[in-house]
Amino acid sequence: MAEEQKISWFAELAQLLGGLVLVLGLILGLAYLVRRLNLTQLAQGAITTKAVTSLGGKEKLTLVQLGDKQYLLGVTAHNISLIDTISPPIDIPATGLQAMRVQAKDKQAQNKENQS
């Protein structure tokens, strides 16, 4: 009887730890995908981030649009530098998951307009 309780206790502990590892792994995996696929919200008000390209480490090139001008920025951990001003703006088509997100956002906006 004592041996059965010992086995049962180890089985419950193993199941608990296995579930914990699975949940933590899922959270970390999804966080990595969000960062890797750049699924964070890009458009915020009058200033819109059109494209971001990682150069390694904490360095990246960012194309930002403000009105009818675009600005190419070099971004590091300690500095943001204006590399070039682009006028007229260039159009960068959305691809992959970003395109699906933009389409869903446009569809929501159309539904709100139709309901009004």
Beta strands, then each sheet from edge to edge (+ up, - down):
strand 1: 43-44
strand 2: 47-56
strand 3: 59-66
strand 4: 69-75
strand 5: 80-86
sheet 1: 1+ 2- 3+ 4- 5+
end
